[in-house]
């Protein structure tokens, strides 16, 4: 582990940012870090991960491997992560020895467990859906009997992008859900009949300064984020309330870095869904549509640099490019040449070698003078870009 350093007395070329996770978020953090001439050291289990193309050093290992995290720490001045699967216990020990780890291991530990996360938010007076820990099938049956269907059964740990959710529509789904998560701790949460899913990216630096981004409207399909629209199309009162709640979350956590705060809007009432202690898919629009991106504010925050309030420069729509259903293997993306003829279109391809069902392979963002124009152009690009199977020299369109 490097000794503590004085940033003002060092050239950026002498500073190494360590990142646990070399996926698209880690890569985009790194692209911004390279603009500031920082060195990059990554830890990722895949030697061909998206960030491998920009890494100065890459340690190929599991996110939780203690030895590998210690090796990464030896190379790093500041350590951050792009995925919640990092080992919070090892990071806590490193922090106690003087390494700057942001967001802190305590924050990561709180957020890694959904039940612990919801209990923390509730203790701080932050609005969340009703929830209860599951200790047995009989208890789950009693909870469901006394509640209105549907309900959400959630795995408390190691779940993201909706992979840890099981919808209980009727009594016969209870046992199926418990078996689905067999051996894992779970909680039951009230299903929110929301009118919109919204989110806010909030940055907080080491000095406690906070800056939040505009509120966005998120549209999910099959539990995966499909589209983000900004402005969110909500009243000024709801927007102000969403930013206030999101900032309160980050202040309560005493978090440092960028945070994605996801919320449900139900009859003008906002409830926290989940917190991401890192850059978030719903903040990608900020690269093109804001005066400063979520990735720049993350780097500013973890290095104790001043934050600025992001300004929305234009309406925007961000759309994910997802893997083919029921297919894992090599792929190609067609229609790129025609997509580039659509005004305001910016394409981001992550460089993943293999596609999997619903895997995030890239995204595109459309900026325009109005939201409706951005949505119209988005529909055009959707029709043009296609993910196709690549079998030998033959392409088979799904």
C-alpha positions in Angstrom: 0.0 0.0 0.0 1.3 3.4 -0.9 1.9 5.8 1.9 -0.5 8.7 2.3 0.2 11.5 -0.3 -0.3 15.2 -0.7 -2.1 15.6 -4.0 -1.1 19.2 -4.4 2.6 18.3 -4.3 2.4 15.5 -6.9 2.0 15.5 -10.7 -1.1 13.5 -11.7 1.4 11.2 -13.5 2.5 10.0 -10.1 -1.0 9.2 -8.8 -2.5 5.7 -9.3 -6.3 5.1 -9.0 -7.1 1.6 -8.0 -10.5 0.3 -9.2 -12.2 -3.0 -8.2 -14.1 -4.0 -11.3 -13.1 -3.6 -14.9 -16.6 -3.5 -16.5 -18.1 -0.7 -18.4 -18.4 1.5 -15.3 -14.8 1.0 -14.4 -13.8 1.7 -18.0 -15.7 5.0 -18.1 -14.3 6.0 -14.7 -10.9 5.3 -16.2 -11.5 7.2 -19.4 -12.2 10.3 -17.3 -9.2 9.6 -15.1 -7.0 9.4 -18.1 -8.1 12.8 -19.2 -6.6 13.9 -15.9 -3.4 11.9 -16.6 -3.9 9.5 -13.7 -2.5 6.0 -13.7 -5.0 3.1 -13.5 -4.8 -0.2 -11.7 -7.7 -2.7 -12.0 -8.9 -5.9 -10.4 -11.2 -8.0 -12.4 -11.7 -11.8 -13.0 -11.7 -11.3 -16.8 -8.4 -10.5 -18.5 -10.4 -9.2 -21.5 -12.8 -7.0 -19.4 -13.8 -3.6 -21.0 -11.2 -1.7 -18.9 -8.4 -3.9 -20.0 -7.9 -1.7 -23.0 -7.0 1.4 -20.9 -5.5 -0.3 -17.8 -1.9 0.5 -16.9 -2.0 -2.6 -14.6 -4.6 -5.4 -14.4 -4.9 -8.0 -11.7 -7.0 -10.9 -12.9 -8.8 -12.3 -9.9 -12.1 -12.5 -8.1 -13.4 -9.2 -6.7 -13.4 -10.6 -3.2 -10.0 -12.3 -3.2 -8.1 -10.9 -0.2 -4.6 -11.4 -1.6 -5.5 -9.7 -4.9 -7.1 -6.7 -3.2 -4.0 -6.3 -1.1 -1.9 -6.4 -4.3 -4.1 -3.7 -5.8 -3.8 -1.6 -2.7 0.0 -1.7 -2.9 -0.2 -0.1 -6.3 -2.9 2.5 -5.4 -3.1 6.0 -3.8 -6.9 5.9 -3.8 -9.1 2.9 -4.1 -12.6 2.8 -5.5 -15.0 0.2 -7.0 -17.5 -0.1 -9.7 -19.3 -3.1 -8.3 -20.9 -3.9 -4.9 -19.3 -7.4 -4.9 -16.0 -6.1 -3.4 -14.8 -7.4 -0.1 -15.8 -4.8 2.5 -14.0 -6.6 5.3 -10.6 -6.4 3.6 -11.2 -2.8 2.5 -12.0 -1.9 6.0 -8.7 -3.2 7.2 -6.9 -1.3 4.4 -8.7 1.9 5.4 -7.7 1.4 9.0 -4.0 1.3 7.8 -4.3 4.6 6.0 -5.4 3.8 2.5 -8.1 6.1 1.1 -11.0 3.9 0.1 -14.1 5.6 -1.3 -16.9 5.1 -0.9 -15.9 3.8 2.5 -16.1 0.1 3.4 -18.7 0.9 6.0 -20.9 2.4 3.3 -20.3 -0.6 1.0 -21.2 -3.0 3.9 -24.5 -1.2 4.5 -25.5 -1.2 0.8 -24.3 -4.8 0.0 -27.2 -6.2 2.0 -30.6 -5.0 0.9 -32.2 -5.7 4.3 -29.4 -3.8 6.1 -29.7 -1.0 3.6 -33.5 -0.6 4.1 -33.1 -0.8 7.9 -30.5 2.0 7.7 -32.7 4.2 5.6 -35.7 3.6 7.8 -33.7 4.5 10.9 -32.8 7.9 9.3 -36.4 8.7 8.5 -35.9 8.2 4.8 -39.1 6.8 3.0 -38.9 3.2 1.9 -41.5 0.6 1.0 -42.7 -1.6 3.9 -40.4 -4.6 4.3 -39.7 -7.6 6.6 -37.0 -10.1 7.0 -37.8 -13.7 6.2 -36.7 -16.3 8.8 -38.8 -19.3 7.7 -41.4 -20.4 5.1 -44.1 -20.4 7.7 -43.3 -16.8 8.5 -43.3 -15.9 4.8 -46.8 -17.4 4.5 -48.1 -15.4 7.5 -46.7 -12.2 6.0 -48.2 -12.8 2.6 -51.6 -13.8 4.2 -51.8 -10.5 6.0 -50.7 -8.4 2.9 -52.0 -7.5 -0.5 -50.6 -9.3 -3.5 -48.3 -8.9 -5.4 -45.3 -8.8 -3.1 -41.6 -8.9 -3.8 -39.3 -11.6 -2.4 -35.7 -10.3 -2.5 -32.4 -11.9 -1.9 -30.5 -9.7 0.5 -27.0 -10.1 -1.0 -25.2 -10.7 -4.3 -28.0 -9.5 -6.4 -28.3 -6.6 -8.9 -30.1 -5.7 -12.1 -33.3 -7.4 -10.7 -31.6 -10.8 -10.5 -32.4 -11.0 -6.8 -36.1 -10.3 -7.2 -39.0 -12.8 -7.3 -42.5 -11.6 -7.7 -45.1 -13.3 -5.5 -48.5 -12.9 -7.2 -50.5 -15.5 -5.2 -50.0 -18.0 -2.3 -48.8 -20.7 -4.6 -45.7 -18.5 -5.5 -44.5 -18.4 -1.9 -42.9 -21.8 -1.8 -41.6 -21.4 -5.3 -39.9 -18.2 -4.4 -38.3 -19.6 -1.2 -36.9 -22.5 -3.2 -35.6 -20.2 -5.9 -33.5 -18.4 -3.3 -32.7 -21.6 -1.3 -29.8 -21.1 1.1 -29.9 -17.3 0.8 -31.2 -14.7 3.3 -34.3 -13.0 2.0 -36.7 -10.2 2.7 -40.3 -9.5 1.6 -41.1 -6.0 0.4 -44.4 -4.4 -0.5 -44.9 -4.1 -4.2 -45.1 -0.4 -5.1 -47.7 0.5 -7.8 -45.6 3.3 -9.0 -46.4 5.8 -11.8 -42.7 6.3 -12.5 -39.3 5.1 -11.5 -36.9 8.0 -11.1 -33.3 8.3 -10.0 -30.8 11.0 -9.0 -27.0 10.9 -9.1 -25.5 12.6 -6.1 -21.8 13.2 -5.5 -20.2 14.0 -2.1 -16.5 14.8 -1.7 -14.1 14.2 1.2 -14.9 17.7 2.6 -18.6 17.0 2.7 -19.5 19.1 -0.3 -22.6 17.8 -2.2 -23.7 18.2 -5.8 -26.7 16.4 -7.4 -27.7 15.9 -11.0 -31.1 16.4 -12.5 -33.9 13.8 -11.8 -34.3 11.3 -14.6 -37.2 8.9 -15.5 -36.1 5.3 -15.9 -38.0 2.6 -17.8 -37.1 -1.0 -17.0 -37.9 -4.1 -19.0 -37.4 -7.6 -17.5 -35.8 -5.9 -14.4 -33.1 -4.4 -16.6 -32.8 -0.6 -17.2 -33.9 0.0 -20.8 -34.2 3.7 -21.2 -33.4 6.9 -19.2 -35.2 10.1 -20.0 -34.2 13.6 -18.8 -35.9 15.8 -17.8 -38.1 13.3 -16.0 -41.4 14.9 -16.8 -42.4 15.4 -13.2 -43.6 18.5 -11.3 -41.0 20.9 -9.9 -42.2 20.1 -6.4 -41.6 16.3 -6.9 -38.3 17.0 -8.5 -37.1 19.2 -5.6 -38.3 16.6 -3.2 -36.5 13.8 -5.0 -33.2 15.7 -4.9 -33.7 16.6 -1.3 -34.3 12.9 -0.4 -31.3 11.7 -2.5 -29.0 14.2 -0.9 -30.2 13.2 2.5 -29.4 9.6 1.8 -25.8 10.4 0.8 -25.3 12.8 3.8 -26.7 10.1 6.2 -24.3 7.5 4.8 -21.4 10.0 5.0 -20.6 8.6 1.6 -17.7 9.9 -0.6 -18.0 9.5 -4.4 -21.0 9.3 -6.8 -24.2 7.5 -5.7 -27.2 6.5 -7.7 -30.4 6.8 -5.7 -33.3 5.0 -7.3 -36.9 5.9 -6.2 -40.5 4.9 -6.9 -43.0 7.7 -7.5 -46.5 6.6 -6.2 -49.2 9.3 -6.1 -46.6 12.1 -5.8 -45.0 10.2 -2.9 -41.4 9.1 -3.3 -40.0 5.8 -1.8 -36.3 4.7 -2.1 -35.9 1.5 -4.1 -32.1 1.0 -4.0 -28.8 2.8 -3.6 -25.8 2.2 -5.9 -22.5 3.4 -4.2 -20.9 4.0 -7.6 -21.6 5.4 -11.1 -24.9 4.1 -12.3 -26.4 3.2 -15.7 -29.1 5.9 -15.3 -26.3 8.5 -15.1 -24.7 7.8 -18.5 -26.7 10.5 -20.2 -24.6 13.0 -18.2 -21.6 12.4 -20.5 -23.3 14.2 -23.4 -26.1 16.1 -21.8 -24.6 17.8 -18.7 -21.9 20.4 -18.0 -20.0 17.7 -16.0 -20.4 13.9 -16.1 -21.1 11.5 -13.2 -17.6 10.0 -13.8 -15.8 13.4 -13.5 -17.7 14.2 -10.3 -16.8 10.7 -8.9 -13.1 11.4 -9.4 -13.3 14.9 -8.0 -15.2 13.6 -5.0 -12.8 10.7 -4.1 -9.7 13.0 -4.5 -11.2 15.8 -2.4 -11.5 18.2 -5.3 -14.2 20.9 -5.5 -17.6 19.9 -6.9 -19.7 21.9 -9.2 -23.5 21.8 -9.7 -24.2 19.9 -12.9 -26.3 21.8 -15.5 -28.5 20.0 -18.0 -27.5 21.3 -21.4 -30.3 19.6 -23.4 -33.0 17.0 -23.1 -31.6 13.5 -23.6 -32.6 9.9 -23.9 -30.1 7.1 -23.0 -30.9 3.6 -24.2 -29.1 0.3 -23.4 -27.9 -2.2 -26.0 -28.6 -5.6 -24.5 -27.6 -9.1 -25.4 -29.7 -11.5 -27.4 -32.3 -13.6 -25.5 -31.3 -17.3 -25.0 -27.8 -16.9 -26.5 -24.3 -16.8 -25.1 -21.4 -16.4 -27.5 -19.7 -14.2 -30.0 -21.7 -11.4 -31.5 -21.7 -8.4 -33.9 -23.6 -5.1 -33.9 -25.0 -4.0 -37.2 -26.6 -0.8 -38.4 -23.9 1.4 -36.9 -23.2 3.3 -40.1 -26.9 4.3 -40.5 -27.3 5.1 -36.8 -24.6 7.7 -37.1 -26.7 9.6 -39.5 -29.2 10.4 -36.8 -28.6 13.8 -35.3 -27.5 14.0 -31.7 -26.6 10.3 -31.5 -23.6 9.2 -29.4 -22.7 5.6 -29.4 -20.8 3.8 -26.5 -19.7 0.2 -27.1 -18.2 -1.5 -24.1 -15.9 -4.0 -25.9 -17.3 -7.2 -24.2 -16.1 -10.2 -26.2 -19.1 -12.4 -25.4 -22.8 -11.6 -25.3 -25.2 -13.2 -22.8 -29.0 -12.8 -22.4 -29.7 -9.2 -21.3 -26.0 -8.4 -20.9 -25.2 -4.7 -21.3 -23.1 -4.5 -24.4 -23.3 -0.7 -24.9 -25.6 2.2 -24.9 -26.5 5.2 -27.0 -27.6 8.7 -26.0 -29.7 11.1 -28.1 -29.6 14.8 -27.3 -32.1 17.1 -28.9 -33.9 20.4 -28.3 -37.0 18.7 -26.9 -37.7 15.4 -25.2 -40.1 14.4 -27.9 -37.5 14.9 -30.6 -35.0 12.9 -28.6 -37.5 10.1 -28.1 -38.4 10.1 -31.9 -34.7 9.8 -32.8 -34.2 7.1 -30.2 -36.9 5.0 -31.9 -35.1 5.4 -35.2 -31.8 4.2 -33.8 -33.4 1.3 -32.0 -34.6 0.0 -35.4 -31.2 0.4 -36.9 -28.9 -1.2 -34.3 -29.1 -4.9 -34.1 -27.1 -7.4 -32.0 -26.5 -10.5 -34.0 -25.1 -14.0 -33.4 -21.6 -14.5 -34.8 -21.0 -18.1 -35.7 -17.7 -18.7 -37.4 -17.8 -16.4 -40.5 -21.6 -16.5 -40.5 -23.9 -14.1 -38.8 -27.3 -15.3 -37.7 -29.8 -12.5 -36.9 -31.9 -13.0 -33.8 
